């Protein structure tokens, strides 16, 4: 045949591979995991570093990257949440702690980086160096404006920084003796760009914003200016410019008081954390949140793995859905409870249904490499939630230990007995997640283990982002927002993967090898 007719001949024969609906054929293939299929390559006419990964995690919250850390007590506390947000994702703080402890973590994330800090920590001249040191220990900074009444709105009379107290041995010295009184300020109404320019020119660490009478209105920090330069993809609130953060709660009556404290601390999105989200308890909690905090926070509901579950939560007002039941590396729900679903099938079935209502979905569980992230997104998820992938990093809670020459960190499922026993039932998000607060016998749905040190996510997350950009390039998808429309239209194609094909697709037939994922 004439080579010039190759395109016409292809149109006659039909496209290679399977559509997503043909791939997820429940009657013929049953449930699929991420390893059971591959995405076929598409056409490339764009560079990988130009691939946009911007996505929505709820109806109203968008991120530069589709990455979210799991609300597990060995994965996400304030340090993980801060770093995830700086790198373009978002961290979800665990609730296996007291409400005050969880609210303090939210507050720490919100204070970390701001545009205009509209509620800065303020002290009076009568406060002591001891008070500044306590704030530094609790919140991590020491540049504090001093007003005549020790409150925001009082007349600015000075500022205290590290250099003012660094060599003072008497911690009971009043701030009036050490504070700097010649303070560079800007008038209320100045733009953020103008304020940043004043900081550059003055070489100061903090810039108080005052009104015409000299009363303190807000604050701008030089450290935030530097972070804006170093982390251009940072996930920030569009108005306050504070880092975005989420937190998990349960569905008990006490969780309503917990949520009130979290919202007061500045929470952006709440995760209703349950292993089986299709319950009257969760529906009532969603309705309570919508009625009480309308327009203030978004609700990510779940977990679900079927359309039937999803429909109830969408109807109740969920802004996003979390998909997964028993697919995590430390989860044994499917084994113990005989309930759940293979993650690939769950993500596709729920996401396809939820997208009809404009509800984004988060694939939670079963993610162990970049390829799994790409497959979850190809099956319709807007974002992926990572637990084991981030456990073992320096930002994850816990101490490193050595075993057989390996540097390890503890990692446990929230359904493990270890996690359930961490707190009393009133403060155990782990017990509430599995509806086991009142059980005399605790039935584990997770295990406790250890993972190898992965270093800092400041190197690991950029590797995931770059790998995902290359994956979408290979699929022929220039923007993540275009992936699902192309999948739904049958333009992105798939293929089942036999056990032999899975072996072939990995490293094989080598005597030894070194697997270095990034540099």
JOHUBEL-V580040 format. One record per residue. N is the residue number from 1. SS is DSSP state (~ for helix, > for strand, _ for the rest). NEAR is the number of other C-alpha atoms within 12 Angstrom. D_LAST is the distance of its C-alpha to the last C-alpha in whole Angstrom. Layout:
N_SS_NEAR_D_LAST / N_SS_NEAR_D_LAST
This chain:
1___8_48 / 2___8_47 / 3_~_9_43 / 4_~_9_44 / 5_~_11_45 / 6_~_12_41 / 7_~_14_41 / 8_~_14_44 / 9_~_14_44 / 10_~_13_41 / 11_~_11_43 / 12_~_11_46 / 13_~_11_44 / 14___15_41 / 15___19_38 / 16___19_36 / 17___24_34 / 18_>_26_35 / 19___29_36 / 20_~_39_34 / 21_~_26_38 / 22_~_23_38 / 23_~_35_35 / 24___31_36 / 25___19_40 / 26_~_19_41 / 27_~_11_44 / 28_~_12_43 / 29_~_19_39 / 30___19_39 / 31___27_36 / 32___34_33 / 33___33_29 / 34_~_39_26 / 35_~_33_26 / 36_~_29_29 / 37_>_36_28 / 38_>_35_26 / 39_>_39_26 / 40___30_27 / 41___21_26 / 42___26_27 / 43___17_28 / 44___18_25 / 45___15_27 / 46___20_24 / 47___20_20 / 48_~_24_18 / 49_~_19_17 / 50_~_21_21 / 51___31_21 / 52_>_28_22 / 53___39_22 / 54___29_24 / 55_>_35_27 / 56_>_36_29 / 57___44_29 / 58___37_33 / 59___28_36 / 60___24_35 / 61___36_32 / 62_>_34_29 / 63_>_38_25 / 64___34_23 / 65___41_20 / 66___47_22 / 67_>_50_20 / 68_>_51_23 / 69_>_51_22 / 70___46_25 / 71___48_28 / 72___47_28 / 73___41_29 / 74___45_26 / 75___42_23 / 76___46_25 / 77___42_27 / 78_~_42_27 / 79_~_36_23 / 80_~_46_21 / 81_~_44_24 / 82_~_42_23 / 83_~_42_19 / 84_~_49_20 / 85_~_44_22 / 86_~_42_20 / 87___39_17 / 88___38_20 / 89___46_21 / 90_>_51_24 / 91_>_51_24 / 92_>_45_28 / 93_>_50_29 / 94___47_31 / 95___51_35 / 96___42_35 / 97___36_36 / 98___27_39 / 99_~_34_40 / 100_~_23_40 / 101_~_24_37 / 102_~_41_35 / 103_~_34_37 / 104_~_29_35 / 105_~_38_32 / 106_~_44_32 / 107_~_39_34 / 108_~_35_31 / 109_~_42_29 / 110_~_42_31 / 111_~_38_32 / 112_~_39_28 / 113___40_28 / 114___38_31 / 115___39_33 / 116___38_36 / 117_>_33_37 / 118___27_40 / 119___27_40 / 120___37_39 / 121___35_40 / 122_>_38_43 / 123_>_37_46 / 124_>_31_49 / 125___33_50 / 126___24_52 / 127___31_49 / 128_>_27_47 / 129_~_35_44 / 130_~_23_44 / 131_~_26_43 / 132_~_39_40 / 133_~_30_39 / 134_~_17_39 / 135_~_24_38 / 136_~_22_35 / 137_~_13_34 / 138_~_20_35 / 139_~_26_33 / 140___22_30 / 141___26_32 / 142___34_35 / 143___35_36 / 144_>_49_40 / 145_>_52_42 / 146_>_42_46 / 147_>_35_49 / 148___25_53 / 149___20_53 / 150___28_49 / 151___25_48 / 152___30_47 / 153___31_49 / 154___26_51 / 155_>_28_52 / 156_>_41_49 / 157_>_35_50 / 158_>_36_47 / 159_>_42_43 / 160_>_43_41 / 161___31_38 / 162_~_24_36 / 163_~_18_38 / 164_~_26_41 / 165_~_31_41 / 166___18_38 / 167___13_41 / 168___19_44 / 169___12_45 / 170___16_47 / 171___20_46 / 172___19_49 / 173___23_49 / 174_>_24_50 / 175_~_37_48 / 176_~_27_50 / 177_~_23_50 / 178___29_47 / 179___34_46 / 180_>_26_45 / 181___21_48 / 182___15_47 / 183___28_45 / 184___29_43 / 185_>_36_44 / 186_>_32_44 / 187_>_25_46 / 188___26_46 / 189___16_45 / 190___24_43 / 191___16_40 / 192_~_30_36 / 193_~_16_35 / 194_~_22_38 / 195_~_35_37 / 196_~_34_34 / 197_~_20_35 / 198_~_27_38 / 199_~_29_35 / 200_~_22_33 / 201_~_14_37 / 202_~_17_38 / 203___17_35 / 204___28_36 / 205___33_34 / 206_>_40_36 / 207_>_45_38 / 208_>_48_41 / 209_>_42_43 / 210_>_31_47 / 211___22_50 / 212___16_53 / 213___15_54 / 214___25_51 / 215_>_29_50 / 216_>_41_47 / 217_>_34_45 / 218_>_38_41 / 219_>_45_39 / 220_>_49_35 / 221_>_40_33 / 222_~_32_31 / 223_~_28_28 / 224_~_34_28 / 225_~_32_28 / 226_~_20_25 / 227_~_27_23 / 228_~_28_24 / 229_~_14_22 / 230_~_15_19 / 231___26_19 / 232___18_21 / 233___28_21 / 234___35_22 / 235___44_25 / 236_>_37_28 / 237___28_32 / 238___18_33 / 239___14_36 / 240___23_35 / 241___27_32 / 242___36_31 / 243_>_45_28 / 244___49_28 / 245___56_29 / 246_>_52_30 / 247_>_54_32 / 248_>_49_34 / 249_>_52_37 / 250___49_40 / 251___44_43 / 252___33_46 / 253___18_48 / 254_~_21_46 / 255_~_39_43 / 256_~_28_45 / 257_~_25_46 / 258_~_34_42 / 259_~_41_41 / 260_~_26_43 / 261_~_25_42 / 262_~_40_38 / 263_~_35_40 / 264_~_22_41 / 265_~_29_38 / 266___32_36 / 267___41_35 / 268___42_34 / 269_>_40_34 / 270_>_50_35 / 271_>_50_34 / 272_>_49_37 / 273___51_36 / 274___40_37 / 275___45_37 / 276___37_39 / 277___43_40 / 278___36_43 / 279___30_46 / 280_~_17_48 / 281_~_29_47 / 282_~_43_44 / 283_~_33_46 / 284_~_28_48 / 285_~_39_45 / 286_~_43_44 / 287_~_28_47 / 288_~_25_47 / 289_~_36_44 / 290_~_22_45 / 291_~_17_49 / 292_~_18_48 / 293___24_45 / 294___16_45 / 295___17_43 / 296___22_41 / 297___36_38 / 298_>_39_37 / 299_>_47_37 / 300_>_49_35 / 301_>_54_37 / 302_>_48_36 / 303_>_44_35 / 304_>_49_37 / 305___43_36 / 306___36_40 / 307_~_28_41 / 308_~_19_44 / 309_~_35_42 / 310_~_44_41 / 311_~_32_44 / 312_~_29_45 / 313_~_39_43 / 314_~_39_42 / 315_~_24_46 / 316_~_31_46 / 317___32_44 / 318___45_40 / 319___40_38 / 320_>_46_35 / 321_>_59_35 / 322_>_53_32 / 323_>_52_32 / 324___50_32 / 325___44_34 / 326___37_33 / 327___41_30 / 328___39_27 / 329___33_26 / 330___36_28 / 331_>_34_31 / 332___28_34 / 333_~_30_36 / 334_~_24_37 / 335_~_19_38 / 336_~_16_40 / 337_~_19_42 / 338___12_42 / 339___20_41 / 340___32_37 / 341___34_36 / 342___35_33 / 343_~_45_30 / 344_~_46_30 / 345_~_44_34 / 346_~_46_34 / 347_~_51_32 / 348_~_45_33 / 349_~_39_37 / 350_~_43_36 / 351_~_43_34 / 352_~_35_37 / 353_~_28_40 / 354_~_40_38 / 355_~_32_37 / 356_~_18_41 / 357_~_23_41 / 358___22_38 / 359___37_37 / 360_>_43_33 / 361_>_50_31 / 362_>_48_29 / 363_>_53_27 / 364_>_47_27 / 365___45_26 / 366___38_25 / 367___38_21 / 368___28_19 / 369___28_16 / 370_~_32_15 / 371_~_31_18 / 372_~_36_21 / 373_~_43_20 / 374_~_43_21 / 375_~_45_24 / 376_~_50_25 / 377_~_49_25 / 378_~_48_27 / 379___48_29 / 380___44_30 / 381___48_28 / 382___50_28 / 383_>_49_25 / 384_>_49_23 / 385_>_45_24 / 386_>_44_21 / 387___41_22 / 388___40_21 / 389___39_17 / 390___44_17 / 391___43_19 / 392___35_18 / 393_>_38_16 / 394___31_17 / 395___33_19 / 396___43_21 / 397___27_24 / 398___26_25 / 399___20_25 / 400_>_25_22 / 401_>_17_24 / 402_>_15_24 / 403_>_14_25 / 404___8_25 / 405___9_22 / 406_>_15_20 / 407_>_20_19 / 408_>_25_21 / 409_>_31_22 / 410_>_34_25 / 411_>_39_25 / 412_>_38_28 / 413___42_30 / 414___45_32 / 415___43_35 / 416___32_35 / 417_~_25_38 / 418_~_27_35 / 419_~_38_34 / 420_~_40_38 / 421___25_39 / 422___24_37 / 423___22_40 / 424___18_44 / 425_~_29_44 / 426_~_29_45 / 427_~_31_41 / 428___40_39 / 429_~_46_37 / 430_~_44_36 / 431_~_43_40 / 432_~_41_41 / 433_~_43_38 / 434___38_40 / 435___29_43 / 436___29_44 / 437___26_45 / 438___17_49 / 439___14_48 / 440___9_50 / 441___11_48 / 442___23_44 / 443___25_42 / 444___32_39 / 445___38_36 / 446_>_36_33 / 447___27_32 / 448_>_26_30 / 449_>_23_27 / 450_>_28_24 / 451_>_33_20 / 452_>_25_17 / 453___30_16 / 454___28_12 / 455_>_24_12 / 456___23_13 / 457_~_34_13 / 458_~_27_12 / 459_~_22_8 / 460_~_30_9 / 461_~_36_12 / 462_~_28_10 / 463_~_21_8 / 464_~_35_12 / 465_~_37_14 / 466_~_28_12 / 467_~_26_12 / 468_~_38_16 / 469_~_33_17 / 470_~_30_16 / 471_~_37_18 / 472_~_43_21 / 473_~_32_21 / 474_~_27_21 / 475_~_37_24 / 476___30_26 / 477___39_25 / 478___30_25 / 479_>_31_25 / 480_~_39_25 / 481_~_29_28 / 482_~_26_30 / 483_~_38_28 / 484_~_35_31 / 485_~_21_34 / 486_~_26_32 / 487_~_34_32 / 488_~_25_36 / 489___15_37 / 490___25_36 / 491___28_34 / 492___38_30 / 493___36_31 / 494_>_31_30 / 495_>_26_31 / 496_>_30_32 / 497___24_30 / 498___16_32 / 499_~_13_31 / 500_~_13_31 / 501_~_17_28 / 502_~_17_26 / 503_~_14_26 / 504_~_12_25 / 505___17_23 / 506___14_20 / 507___14_19 / 508___13_23 / 509___10_25 / 510___8_23 / 511___7_24 / 512___8_20 / 513___9_17 / 514___8_13 / 515___9_12 / 516___8_8 / 517___15_7 / 518___16_4 / 519___10_0
